[in-house]
Amino acid sequence: MAMRIAGPAALGQQFDWPTLPSHPSAGYIDWMGAVLAPLIEFCSRWFLMFRDRKASAKPAQCFDRSGLQGAHFYWRDCMDSIDIQRIEELLDHRFGDHDLLQRALTHASLVDSRLQSNERLEFLGDAVLGLVVCSYLYDRYGALLEGEMTKIKSTVVSRRVCAEIAAALGLDELLRLGKGMSKRAALPGSVLAAVFESLVGALYLDGGLEVARRFILRTMQPRIELAARSGHQSNFKSVLQQTAQQLMGLTPQYIVLDEKGPDHAKCFEVAVEIGARRFGSCWGPSKKQAEQDAALQALKELGFATSAANGDVQIVSEANRQ
């Protein structure tokens, strides 16, 4: 008895299932050939159809509207995993051009070309961020000299601060990553800082400078005021060097005592020596960070720095030391 196998509508084809011989030994090879030939063709067509569909839905196609019909459909497909409303509420801005938002949240590891990632928006956002912070410092702190404003600005727009703000906003959960990056337990600070800056760039292009300014100051104003108030701008090495040279006539030396971990994720133990005195050591994820922490430890032991319960550090002048 013959049966018919229906393929998908896209294939527009049905295959006849051949009649089973009454005796397996009679014409068995011919029967197998009659069965396998249409099934192989059927499977091949299915494979080609799904391969073409998968290729057309790659993230790169979401952006290349010029060579793709129905690009808006593919845009919606690419955004299925992202809560657009949540992002717009987080940024306090409704985007007119969702492609900008899409690109700002797309890491280079996900796309075929880095031009389709957030790297160009990061470049623009970095410039906008610097402009807004500098303008705020100029207007808000009329008594600060150029060098003092430069130190505050460098601290506030640093990769570390941008990464901390990005993490606090939950941007790490919204960033679209390739498989290699998404498997990491924690994202590198450079990636977090980049998505913060790329969103600033997207806000500037979509809503203008005032929209970007509101977002930047809403997220960074406490950091600016803390840096201006603390007197150190998180550069404890500089404070310690000035203090040691002015009061002792000596220059601090930084000694690496130990290091642990694989090459791509080492931690370092560093201590400060001033003259014959060695201060308490500190561990850090890089030599630079370990040295900053060790400098702060030395300042505390010397009585030139204090830490509040919330972690804020205050530099104590010579006149105010007890």
Phi and psi restraints in degrees (value plus and minus 20) as a CYANA .aco file:
   2 ALA   PHI    -108.4   -68.4
   2 ALA   PSI     122.8   162.8
   3 MET   PHI    -141.5  -101.5
   3 MET   PSI     143.2   183.2
   4 ARG   PHI    -143.8  -103.8
   4 ARG   PSI     113.9   153.9
   5 ILE   PHI    -122.0   -82.0
   5 ILE   PSI     102.9   142.9
   6 ALA   PHI    -111.9   -71.9
   6 ALA   PSI     105.2   145.2
   7 GLY   PHI    -103.1   -63.1
   7 GLY   PSI     154.7   194.7
   8 PRO   PHI     -85.1   -45.1
   8 PRO   PSI     138.3   178.3
   9 ALA   PHI     -78.7   -38.7
   9 ALA   PSI     -52.5   -12.5
  10 ALA   PHI     -84.7   -44.7
  10 ALA   PSI     -47.3    -7.3
  11 LEU   PHI    -103.1   -63.1
  11 LEU   PSI     -49.1    -9.1
  12 GLY   PHI      39.2    79.2
  12 GLY   PSI      20.3    60.3
  13 GLN   PHI    -169.0  -129.0
  13 GLN   PSI     125.8   165.8
  14 GLN   PHI    -143.9  -103.9
  14 GLN   PSI     131.4   171.4
  15 PHE   PHI    -139.1   -99.1
  15 PHE   PSI     119.2   159.2
  16 ASP   PHI    -100.7   -60.7
  16 ASP   PSI     111.8   151.8
  17 TRP   PHI    -108.8   -68.8
  17 TRP   PSI      98.9   138.9
  18 PRO   PHI     -85.8   -45.8
  18 PRO   PSI     137.3   177.3
  19 THR   PHI     -89.9   -49.9
  19 THR   PSI     114.4   154.4
  20 LEU   PHI     -95.4   -55.4
  20 LEU   PSI     105.3   145.3
  21 PRO   PHI     -81.5   -41.5
  21 PRO   PSI     131.9   171.9
  22 SER   PHI     -87.9   -47.9
  22 SER   PSI     -50.9   -10.9
  23 HIS   PHI    -142.7  -102.7
  23 HIS   PSI     102.7   142.7
  24 PRO   PHI     -74.0   -34.0
  24 PRO   PSI     -51.8   -11.8
  25 SER   PHI     -95.2   -55.2
  25 SER   PSI     -37.9     2.1
  26 ALA   PHI    -112.1   -72.1
  26 ALA   PSI      89.3   129.3
  27 GLY   PHI      47.5    87.5
  27 GLY   PSI      10.4    50.4
  28 TYR   PHI     -86.0   -46.0
  28 TYR   PSI     -63.0   -23.0
  29 ILE   PHI     -84.1   -44.1
  29 ILE   PSI     -62.1   -22.1
  30 ASP   PHI     -83.8   -43.8
  30 ASP   PSI     -58.3   -18.3
  31 TRP   PHI     -83.8   -43.8
  31 TRP   PSI     -63.4   -23.4
  32 MET   PHI     -82.7   -42.7
  32 MET   PSI     -61.3   -21.3
  33 GLY   PHI     -84.1   -44.1
  33 GLY   PSI     -59.6   -19.6
  34 ALA   PHI     -86.9   -46.9
  34 ALA   PSI     -50.7   -10.7
  35 VAL   PHI     -98.4   -58.4
  35 VAL   PSI     -67.0   -27.0
  36 LEU   PHI     -92.0   -52.0
  36 LEU   PSI     -55.3   -15.3
  37 ALA   PHI     -78.1   -38.1
  37 ALA   PSI     -72.6   -32.6
  38 PRO   PHI     -88.9   -48.9
  38 PRO   PSI     -51.0   -11.0
  39 LEU   PHI     -87.7   -47.7
  39 LEU   PSI     -59.0   -19.0
  40 ILE   PHI     -84.1   -44.1
  40 ILE   PSI     -63.3   -23.3
  41 GLU   PHI     -83.5   -43.5
  41 GLU   PSI     -61.1   -21.1
  42 PHE   PHI     -79.6   -39.6
  42 PHE   PSI     -69.1   -29.1
  43 CYS   PHI     -85.6   -45.6
  43 CYS   PSI     -56.8   -16.8
  44 SER   PHI     -83.7   -43.7
  44 SER   PSI     -61.6   -21.6
  45 ARG   PHI     -86.3   -46.3
  45 ARG   PSI     -60.5   -20.5
  46 TRP   PHI     -80.0   -40.0
  46 TRP   PSI     -66.1   -26.1
  47 PHE   PHI     -79.5   -39.5
  47 PHE   PSI     -67.0   -27.0
  48 LEU   PHI     -84.0   -44.0
  48 LEU   PSI     -58.3   -18.3
  49 MET   PHI     -84.1   -44.1
  49 MET   PSI     -66.6   -26.6
  50 PHE   PHI     -92.2   -52.2
  50 PHE   PSI     -51.2   -11.2
  51 ARG   PHI     -83.6   -43.6
  51 ARG   PSI     -63.0   -23.0
  52 ASP   PHI     -86.3   -46.3
  52 ASP   PSI     -59.7   -19.7
  53 ARG   PHI     -84.2   -44.2
  53 ARG   PSI     -62.1   -22.1
  54 LYS   PHI     -83.8   -43.8
  54 LYS   PSI     -61.8   -21.8
  55 ALA   PHI     -83.9   -43.9
  55 ALA   PSI     -58.3   -18.3
  56 SER   PHI     -92.7   -52.7
  56 SER   PSI     -36.1     3.9
  57 ALA   PHI    -122.1   -82.1
  57 ALA   PSI      -9.7    30.3
  58 LYS   PHI     -82.2   -42.2
  58 LYS   PSI     129.1   169.1
  59 PRO   PHI     -75.2   -35.2
  59 PRO   PSI     -52.0   -12.0
  60 ALA   PHI     -79.2   -39.2
  60 ALA   PSI     -51.8   -11.8
  61 GLN   PHI     -90.7   -50.7
  61 GLN   PSI     -38.9     1.1
  62 CYS   PHI     -84.0   -44.0
  62 CYS   PSI     -46.0    -6.0
  63 PHE   PHI    -122.2   -82.2
  63 PHE   PSI     -48.2    -8.2
  64 ASP   PHI    -104.9   -64.9
  64 ASP   PSI      61.6   101.6
  65 ARG   PHI     -93.3   -53.3
  65 ARG   PSI     -46.6    -6.6
  66 SER   PHI     -84.2   -44.2
  66 SER   PSI     -53.4   -13.4
  67 GLY   PHI    -131.7   -91.7
  67 GLY   PSI       2.5    42.5
  68 LEU   PHI    -159.4  -119.4
  68 LEU   PSI     101.4   141.4
  69 GLN   PHI     -98.5   -58.5
  69 GLN   PSI     123.4   163.4
  70 GLY   PHI      48.5    88.5
  70 GLY   PSI      17.0    57.0
  71 ALA   PHI     -80.9   -40.9
  71 ALA   PSI     -52.1   -12.1
  72 HIS   PHI     -84.2   -44.2
  72 HIS   PSI     -54.5   -14.5
  73 PHE   PHI     -82.0   -42.0
  73 PHE   PSI     -65.5   -25.5
  74 TYR   PHI     -88.6   -48.6
  74 TYR   PSI     -51.8   -11.8
  75 TRP   PHI     -78.9   -38.9
  75 TRP   PSI     -64.8   -24.8
  76 ARG   PHI     -84.6   -44.6
  76 ARG   PSI     -58.5   -18.5
  77 ASP   PHI     -80.0   -40.0
  77 ASP   PSI     -63.9   -23.9
  78 CYS   PHI     -88.6   -48.6
  78 CYS   PSI     -45.1    -5.1
  79 MET   PHI    -113.6   -73.6
  79 MET   PSI     -15.3    24.7
  80 ASP   PHI     -76.6   -36.6
  80 ASP   PSI     -54.5   -14.5
  81 SER   PHI    -108.0   -68.0
  81 SER   PSI     -17.7    22.3
  82 ILE   PHI    -139.7   -99.7
  82 ILE   PSI     110.9   150.9
  83 ASP   PHI    -103.7   -63.7
  83 ASP   PSI      76.3   116.3
  84 ILE   PHI     -80.8   -40.8
  84 ILE   PSI     -63.0   -23.0
  85 GLN   PHI     -80.5   -40.5
  85 GLN   PSI     -60.1   -20.1
  86 ARG   PHI     -82.8   -42.8
  86 ARG   PSI     -61.8   -21.8
  87 ILE   PHI     -85.9   -45.9
  87 ILE   PSI     -65.5   -25.5
  88 GLU   PHI     -86.1   -46.1
  88 GLU   PSI     -55.1   -15.1
  89 GLU   PHI     -87.1   -47.1
  89 GLU   PSI     -58.3   -18.3
  90 LEU   PHI     -83.6   -43.6
  90 LEU   PSI     -59.5   -19.5
  91 LEU   PHI    -107.6   -67.6
  91 LEU   PSI     -31.4     8.6
  92 ASP   PHI      39.1    79.1
  92 ASP   PSI      24.1    64.1
  93 HIS   PHI    -177.3  -137.3
  93 HIS   PSI     112.6   152.6
  94 ARG   PHI    -114.9   -74.9
  94 ARG   PSI      98.8   138.8
  95 PHE   PHI     -96.3   -56.3
  95 PHE   PSI     114.6   154.6
  96 GLY   PHI    -103.0   -63.0
  96 GLY   PSI     -50.4   -10.4
  97 ASP   PHI    -136.1   -96.1
  97 ASP   PSI      79.6   119.6
  98 HIS   PHI     -90.8   -50.8
  98 HIS   PSI     -38.8     1.2
  99 ASP   PHI     -81.1   -41.1
  99 ASP   PSI     -56.0   -16.0
 100 LEU   PHI     -82.9   -42.9
 100 LEU   PSI     -63.3   -23.3
 101 LEU   PHI     -85.1   -45.1
 101 LEU   PSI     -62.4   -22.4
 102 GLN   PHI     -77.9   -37.9
 102 GLN   PSI     -67.8   -27.8
 103 ARG   PHI     -89.3   -49.3
 103 ARG   PSI     -57.3   -17.3
 104 ALA   PHI     -82.1   -42.1
 104 ALA   PSI     -45.6    -5.6
 105 LEU   PHI    -124.3   -84.3
 105 LEU   PSI      -4.5    35.5
 106 THR   PHI    -132.1   -92.1
 106 THR   PSI      95.0   135.0
 107 HIS   PHI     -99.3   -59.3
 107 HIS   PSI     132.9   172.9
 108 ALA   PHI     -81.3   -41.3
 108 ALA   PSI     -42.9    -2.9
 109 SER   PHI     -89.2   -49.2
 109 SER   PSI     -32.8     7.2
 110 LEU   PHI    -116.2   -76.2
 110 LEU   PSI     -41.0    -1.0
 111 VAL   PHI    -134.6   -94.6
 111 VAL   PSI     142.9   182.9
 112 ASP   PHI     -94.8   -54.8
 112 ASP   PSI     -53.4   -13.4
 113 SER   PHI    -143.0  -103.0
 113 SER   PSI     116.2   156.2
 114 ARG   PHI     -86.1   -46.1
 114 ARG   PSI     -37.9     2.1
 115 LEU   PHI     -86.2   -46.2
 115 LEU   PSI     -40.1    -0.1
 116 GLN   PHI    -113.7   -73.7
 116 GLN   PSI     -18.0    22.0
 117 SER   PHI    -114.9   -74.9
 117 SER   PSI    -190.9  -150.9
 118 ASN   PHI    -109.7   -69.7
 118 ASN   PSI      -9.8    30.2
 119 GLU   PHI     -87.6   -47.6
 119 GLU   PSI     -60.5   -20.5
 120 ARG   PHI     -87.5   -47.5
 120 ARG   PSI     -58.9   -18.9
 121 LEU   PHI     -86.4   -46.4
 121 LEU   PSI     -53.3   -13.3
 122 GLU   PHI     -82.4   -42.4
 122 GLU   PSI     -63.4   -23.4
 123 PHE   PHI     -78.7   -38.7
 123 PHE   PSI     -66.6   -26.6
 124 LEU   PHI     -87.3   -47.3
 124 LEU   PSI     -64.5   -24.5
 125 GLY   PHI     -82.1   -42.1
 125 GLY   PSI     -54.9   -14.9
 126 ASP   PHI     -80.9   -40.9
 126 ASP   PSI     -62.1   -22.1
 127 ALA   PHI     -87.6   -47.6
 127 ALA   PSI     -62.2   -22.2
 128 VAL   PHI     -84.4   -44.4
 128 VAL   PSI     -62.2   -22.2
 129 LEU   PHI     -79.2   -39.2
 129 LEU   PSI     -66.2   -26.2
 130 GLY   PHI     -82.7   -42.7
 130 GLY   PSI     -61.0   -21.0
 131 LEU   PHI     -82.3   -42.3
 131 LEU   PSI     -66.8   -26.8
 132 VAL   PHI     -85.3   -45.3
 132 VAL   PSI     -63.6   -23.6
 133 VAL   PHI     -86.3   -46.3
 133 VAL   PSI     -62.7   -22.7
 134 CYS   PHI     -83.5   -43.5
 134 CYS   PSI     -62.2   -22.2
 135 SER   PHI     -83.0   -43.0
 135 SER   PSI     -61.5   -21.5
 136 TYR   PHI     -84.4   -44.4
 136 TYR   PSI     -64.2   -24.2
 137 LEU   PHI     -82.4   -42.4
 137 LEU   PSI     -61.5   -21.5
 138 TYR   PHI     -83.8   -43.8
 138 TYR   PSI     -62.9   -22.9
 139 ASP   PHI     -96.3   -56.3
 139 ASP   PSI     -57.2   -17.2
 140 ARG   PHI    -104.6   -64.6
 140 ARG   PSI     -54.6   -14.6
 141 TYR   PHI    -141.0  -101.0
 141 TYR   PSI      59.8    99.8
 142 GLY   PHI     -89.1   -49.1
 142 GLY   PSI     -37.4     2.6
 143 ALA   PHI    -112.7   -72.7
 143 ALA   PSI     -25.5    14.5
 144 LEU   PHI    -102.1   -62.1
 144 LEU   PSI     119.8   159.8
 145 LEU   PHI     -98.8   -58.8
 145 LEU   PSI     147.3   187.3
 146 GLU   PHI     -77.6   -37.6
 146 GLU   PSI     -63.9   -23.9
 147 GLY   PHI     -84.3   -44.3
 147 GLY   PSI     -57.1   -17.1
 148 GLU   PHI     -88.2   -48.2
 148 GLU   PSI     -61.2   -21.2
 149 MET   PHI     -85.2   -45.2
 149 MET   PSI     -57.2   -17.2
 150 THR   PHI     -82.7   -42.7
 150 THR   PSI     -61.7   -21.7
 151 LYS   PHI     -84.1   -44.1
 151 LYS   PSI     -63.0   -23.0
 152 ILE   PHI     -84.6   -44.6
 152 ILE   PSI     -65.5   -25.5
 153 LYS   PHI     -81.0   -41.0
 153 LYS   PSI     -63.4   -23.4
 154 SER   PHI     -82.2   -42.2
 154 SER   PSI     -57.1   -17.1
 155 THR   PHI     -88.9   -48.9
 155 THR   PSI     -66.8   -26.8
 156 VAL   PHI     -88.8   -48.8
 156 VAL   PSI     -58.3   -18.3
 157 VAL   PHI    -114.5   -74.5
 157 VAL   PSI      -7.5    32.5
 158 SER   PHI     -86.6   -46.6
 158 SER   PSI     140.0   180.0
 159 ARG   PHI     -79.2   -39.2
 159 ARG   PSI     -59.0   -19.0
 160 ARG   PHI     -82.4   -42.4
 160 ARG   PSI     -67.6   -27.6
 161 VAL   PHI     -86.5   -46.5
 161 VAL   PSI     -64.5   -24.5
 162 CYS   PHI     -80.4   -40.4
 162 CYS   PSI     -58.3   -18.3
 163 ALA   PHI     -87.6   -47.6
 163 ALA   PSI     -60.6   -20.6
 164 GLU   PHI     -83.5   -43.5
 164 GLU   PSI     -61.3   -21.3
 165 ILE   PHI     -87.5   -47.5
 165 ILE   PSI     -61.4   -21.4
 166 ALA   PHI     -80.0   -40.0
 166 ALA   PSI     -62.7   -22.7
 167 ALA   PHI     -86.1   -46.1
 167 ALA   PSI     -61.0   -21.0
 168 ALA   PHI     -84.2   -44.2
 168 ALA   PSI     -52.3   -12.3
 169 LEU   PHI    -100.6   -60.6
 169 LEU   PSI     -31.9     8.1
 170 GLY   PHI      60.8   100.8
 170 GLY   PSI       2.7    42.7
 171 LEU   PHI     -88.0   -48.0
 171 LEU   PSI     -43.2    -3.2
 172 ASP   PHI     -83.5   -43.5
 172 ASP   PSI     -47.0    -7.0
 173 GLU   PHI    -100.5   -60.5
 173 GLU   PSI     -37.3     2.7
 174 LEU   PHI    -120.8   -80.8
 174 LEU   PSI     -37.7     2.3
 175 LEU   PHI     -89.5   -49.5
 175 LEU   PSI     113.4   153.4
 176 ARG   PHI    -111.5   -71.5
 176 ARG   PSI     100.0   140.0
 177 LEU   PHI    -142.1  -102.1
 177 LEU   PSI     135.3   175.3
 178 GLY   PHI     -94.9   -54.9
 178 GLY   PSI     151.2   191.2
 179 LYS   PHI     -79.9   -39.9
 179 LYS   PSI     -61.5   -21.5
 180 GLY   PHI     -81.7   -41.7
 180 GLY   PSI     -60.4   -20.4
 181 MET   PHI     -97.8   -57.8
 181 MET   PSI     -57.7   -17.7
 182 SER   PHI     -88.4   -48.4
 182 SER   PSI     -38.4     1.6
 183 LYS   PHI    -102.0   -62.0
 183 LYS   PSI     -29.0    11.0
 184 ARG   PHI     -90.6   -50.6
 184 ARG   PSI     125.9   165.9
 185 ALA   PHI     -87.8   -47.8
 185 ALA   PSI     -56.4   -16.4
 186 ALA   PHI    -162.9  -122.9
 186 ALA   PSI     122.0   162.0
 187 LEU   PHI     -97.9   -57.9
 187 LEU   PSI     123.7   163.7
 188 PRO   PHI     -81.6   -41.6
 188 PRO   PSI     130.4   170.4
 189 GLY   PHI     -79.3   -39.3
 189 GLY   PSI     -53.1   -13.1
 190 SER   PHI     -83.8   -43.8
 190 SER   PSI     -55.2   -15.2
 191 VAL   PHI     -90.6   -50.6
 191 VAL   PSI     -61.8   -21.8
 192 LEU   PHI     -85.1   -45.1
 192 LEU   PSI     -63.4   -23.4
 193 ALA   PHI     -82.3   -42.3
 193 ALA   PSI     -58.1   -18.1
 194 ALA   PHI     -85.4   -45.4
 194 ALA   PSI     -60.2   -20.2
 195 VAL   PHI     -90.8   -50.8
 195 VAL   PSI     -53.0   -13.0
 196 PHE   PHI     -82.7   -42.7
 196 PHE   PSI     -68.2   -28.2
 197 GLU   PHI     -86.8   -46.8
 197 GLU   PSI     -56.2   -16.2
 198 SER   PHI     -87.0   -47.0
 198 SER   PSI     -54.4   -14.4
 199 LEU   PHI     -89.4   -49.4
 199 LEU   PSI     -55.1   -15.1
 200 VAL   PHI     -81.3   -41.3
 200 VAL   PSI     -63.1   -23.1
 201 GLY   PHI     -82.9   -42.9
 201 GLY   PSI     -60.7   -20.7
 202 ALA   PHI     -85.8   -45.8
 202 ALA   PSI     -61.1   -21.1
 203 LEU   PHI     -82.4   -42.4
 203 LEU   PSI     -60.2   -20.2
 204 TYR   PHI     -84.2   -44.2
 204 TYR   PSI     -65.0   -25.0
 205 LEU   PHI     -89.7   -49.7
 205 LEU   PSI     -56.5   -16.5
 206 ASP   PHI    -104.6   -64.6
 206 ASP   PSI     -57.4   -17.4
 207 GLY   PHI    -138.8   -98.8
 207 GLY   PSI     -30.6     9.4
 208 GLY   PHI      78.1   118.1
 208 GLY   PSI     156.5   196.5
 209 LEU   PHI     -84.5   -44.5
 209 LEU   PSI     -57.6   -17.6
 210 GLU   PHI     -85.7   -45.7
 210 GLU   PSI     -58.9   -18.9
 211 VAL   PHI     -84.0   -44.0
 211 VAL   PSI     -65.9   -25.9
 212 ALA   PHI     -83.6   -43.6
 212 ALA   PSI     -59.4   -19.4
 213 ARG   PHI     -82.4   -42.4
 213 ARG   PSI     -63.4   -23.4
 214 ARG   PHI     -80.2   -40.2
 214 ARG   PSI     -64.0   -24.0
 215 PHE   PHI     -85.3   -45.3
 215 PHE   PSI     -64.5   -24.5
 216 ILE   PHI     -82.3   -42.3
 216 ILE   PSI     -68.3   -28.3
 217 LEU   PHI     -90.5   -50.5
 217 LEU   PSI     -52.8   -12.8
 218 ARG   PHI     -82.9   -42.9
 218 ARG   PSI     -56.0   -16.0
 219 THR   PHI    -113.9   -73.9
 219 THR   PSI     -43.7    -3.7
 220 MET   PHI    -133.3   -93.3
 220 MET   PSI     -33.7     6.3
 221 GLN   PHI     -77.2   -37.2
 221 GLN   PSI     -62.6   -22.6
 222 PRO   PHI     -80.6   -40.6
 222 PRO   PSI     -55.4   -15.4
 223 ARG   PHI     -88.3   -48.3
 223 ARG   PSI     -59.3   -19.3
 224 ILE   PHI     -83.1   -43.1
 224 ILE   PSI     -67.1   -27.1
 225 GLU   PHI     -86.6   -46.6
 225 GLU   PSI     -56.5   -16.5
 226 LEU   PHI     -85.5   -45.5
 226 LEU   PSI     -63.4   -23.4
 227 ALA   PHI     -84.3   -44.3
 227 ALA   PSI     -59.4   -19.4
 228 ALA   PHI     -89.1   -49.1
 228 ALA   PSI     -54.3   -14.3
 229 ARG   PHI    -100.3   -60.3
 229 ARG   PSI     -53.7   -13.7
 230 SER   PHI     -94.4   -54.4
 230 SER   PSI     -49.9    -9.9
 231 GLY   PHI      61.0   101.0
 231 GLY   PSI     -12.0    28.0
 232 HIS   PHI    -147.0  -107.0
 232 HIS   PSI     -41.3    -1.3
 233 GLN   PHI      31.8    71.8
 233 GLN   PSI      11.9    51.9
 234 SER   PHI      44.8    84.8
 234 SER   PSI      -7.5    32.5
 235 ASN   PHI    -122.2   -82.2
 235 ASN   PSI      58.5    98.5
 236 PHE   PHI     -93.5   -53.5
 236 PHE   PSI     -45.3    -5.3
 237 LYS   PHI     -83.1   -43.1
 237 LYS   PSI     -62.9   -22.9
 238 SER   PHI     -85.1   -45.1
 238 SER   PSI     -62.7   -22.7
 239 VAL   PHI     -83.5   -43.5
 239 VAL   PSI     -63.7   -23.7
 240 LEU   PHI     -85.3   -45.3
 240 LEU   PSI     -60.2   -20.2
 241 GLN   PHI     -83.9   -43.9
 241 GLN   PSI     -64.6   -24.6
 242 GLN   PHI     -82.0   -42.0
 242 GLN   PSI     -63.1   -23.1
 243 THR   PHI     -84.6   -44.6
 243 THR   PSI     -67.0   -27.0
 244 ALA   PHI     -85.6   -45.6
 244 ALA   PSI     -59.6   -19.6
 245 GLN   PHI     -91.8   -51.8
 245 GLN   PSI     -58.3   -18.3
 246 GLN   PHI     -92.3   -52.3
 246 GLN   PSI     -59.9   -19.9
 247 LEU   PHI    -115.7   -75.7
 247 LEU   PSI     -48.9    -8.9
 248 MET   PHI    -139.6   -99.6
 248 MET   PSI     -33.4     6.6
 249 GLY   PHI      49.1    89.1
 249 GLY   PSI       5.2    45.2
 250 LEU   PHI    -146.1  -106.1
 250 LEU   PSI     137.9   177.9
 251 THR   PHI    -130.8   -90.8
 251 THR   PSI     109.2   149.2
 252 PRO   PHI     -83.3   -43.3
 252 PRO   PSI     124.3   164.3
 253 GLN   PHI    -137.8   -97.8
 253 GLN   PSI     118.3   158.3
 254 TYR   PHI    -128.3   -88.3
 254 TYR   PSI     102.7   142.7
 255 ILE   PHI    -132.5   -92.5
 255 ILE   PSI     105.1   145.1
 256 VAL   PHI    -103.2   -63.2
 256 VAL   PSI      93.6   133.6
 257 LEU   PHI    -109.1   -69.1
 257 LEU   PSI     -52.2   -12.2
 258 ASP   PHI    -182.3  -142.3
 258 ASP   PSI     141.1   181.1
 259 GLU   PHI    -169.0  -129.0
 259 GLU   PSI     123.7   163.7
 260 LYS   PHI    -158.4  -118.4
 260 LYS   PSI     140.3   180.3
 261 GLY   PHI      78.4   118.4
 261 GLY   PSI     146.6   186.6
 262 PRO   PHI     -88.3   -48.3
 262 PRO   PSI     147.0   187.0
 263 ASP   PHI     -78.5   -38.5
 263 ASP   PSI     -55.0   -15.0
 264 HIS   PHI    -104.5   -64.5
 264 HIS   PSI     -25.0    15.0
 265 ALA   PHI    -168.9  -128.9
 265 ALA   PSI      33.2    73.2
 266 LYS   PHI     -98.7   -58.7
 266 LYS   PSI     131.8   171.8
 267 CYS   PHI    -139.8   -99.8
 267 CYS   PSI     127.3   167.3
 268 PHE   PHI    -146.7  -106.7
 268 PHE   PSI     121.9   161.9
 269 GLU   PHI    -126.8   -86.8
 269 GLU   PSI     102.9   142.9
 270 VAL   PHI    -149.2  -109.2
 270 VAL   PSI     122.7   162.7
 271 ALA   PHI    -149.0  -109.0
 271 ALA   PSI     134.2   174.2
 272 VAL   PHI    -122.5   -82.5
 272 VAL   PSI     118.3   158.3
 273 GLU   PHI    -140.8  -100.8
 273 GLU   PSI     110.0   150.0
 274 ILE   PHI    -143.2  -103.2
 274 ILE   PSI      89.0   129.0
 275 GLY   PHI      45.1    85.1
 275 GLY   PSI    -147.9  -107.9
 276 ALA   PHI    -111.4   -71.4
 276 ALA   PSI     -20.8    19.2
 277 ARG   PHI    -119.4   -79.4
 277 ARG   PSI     110.3   150.3
 278 ARG   PHI    -128.2   -88.2
 278 ARG   PSI     113.0   153.0
 279 PHE   PHI    -118.1   -78.1
 279 PHE   PSI     151.0   191.0
 280 GLY   PHI     -77.8   -37.8
 280 GLY   PSI     123.0   163.0
 281 SER   PHI    -107.5   -67.5
 281 SER   PSI     141.4   181.4
 282 CYS   PHI    -159.7  -119.7
 282 CYS   PSI     126.2   166.2
 283 TRP   PHI    -117.2   -77.2
 283 TRP   PSI     126.7   166.7
 284 GLY   PHI    -171.3  -131.3
 284 GLY   PSI     138.1   178.1
 285 PRO   PHI     -93.1   -53.1
 285 PRO   PSI     -26.3    13.7
 286 SER   PHI    -170.5  -130.5
 286 SER   PSI     141.0   181.0
 287 LYS   PHI     -81.5   -41.5
 287 LYS   PSI     -59.3   -19.3
 288 LYS   PHI     -81.9   -41.9
 288 LYS   PSI     -65.8   -25.8
 289 GLN   PHI     -89.3   -49.3
 289 GLN   PSI     -59.0   -19.0
 290 ALA   PHI     -83.4   -43.4
 290 ALA   PSI     -57.1   -17.1
 291 GLU   PHI     -87.4   -47.4
 291 GLU   PSI     -60.7   -20.7
 292 GLN   PHI     -82.0   -42.0
 292 GLN   PSI     -63.6   -23.6
 293 ASP   PHI     -86.2   -46.2
 293 ASP   PSI     -57.9   -17.9
 294 ALA   PHI     -87.8   -47.8
 294 ALA   PSI     -56.6   -16.6
 295 ALA   PHI     -84.4   -44.4
 295 ALA   PSI     -61.8   -21.8
 296 LEU   PHI     -82.9   -42.9
 296 LEU   PSI     -60.7   -20.7
 297 GLN   PHI     -80.9   -40.9
 297 GLN   PSI     -60.9   -20.9
 298 ALA   PHI     -85.5   -45.5
 298 ALA   PSI     -61.0   -21.0
 299 LEU   PHI     -81.8   -41.8
 299 LEU   PSI     -59.5   -19.5
 300 LYS   PHI     -85.3   -45.3
 300 LYS   PSI     -63.3   -23.3
 301 GLU   PHI     -86.5   -46.5
 301 GLU   PSI     -48.7    -8.7
 302 LEU   PHI    -103.9   -63.9
 302 LEU   PSI     -31.1     8.9
 303 GLY   PHI      67.3   107.3
 303 GLY   PSI      -2.6    37.4
 304 PHE   PHI    -123.6   -83.6
 304 PHE   PSI     -14.3    25.7
 305 ALA   PHI    -171.1  -131.1
 305 ALA   PSI     125.7   165.7
 306 THR   PHI    -154.5  -114.5
 306 THR   PSI     134.3   174.3
 307 SER   PHI    -139.2   -99.2
 307 SER   PSI     113.3   153.3
 308 ALA   PHI    -102.1   -62.1
 308 ALA   PSI     152.2   192.2
 309 ALA   PHI     -82.2   -42.2
 309 ALA   PSI     -49.7    -9.7
 310 ASN   PHI    -106.4   -66.4
 310 ASN   PSI     -15.9    24.1
 311 GLY   PHI      75.6   115.6
 311 GLY   PSI     -28.3    11.7
 312 ASP   PHI     -85.3   -45.3
 312 ASP   PSI     117.5   157.5
 313 VAL   PHI    -126.1   -86.1
 313 VAL   PSI     114.1   154.1
 314 GLN   PHI    -140.5  -100.5
 314 GLN   PSI     110.4   150.4
 315 ILE   PHI    -105.0   -65.0
 315 ILE   PSI     114.3   154.3
 316 VAL   PHI    -123.8   -83.8
 316 VAL   PSI     105.1   145.1
 317 SER   PHI     -94.6   -54.6
 317 SER   PSI     143.4   183.4
 318 GLU   PHI     -79.7   -39.7
 318 GLU   PSI     -57.7   -17.7
 319 ALA   PHI     -87.1   -47.1
 319 ALA   PSI     -49.6    -9.6
 320 ASN   PHI    -114.6   -74.6
 320 ASN   PSI     -20.2    19.8
 321 ARG   PHI     -91.8   -51.8
 321 ARG   PSI     122.6   162.6
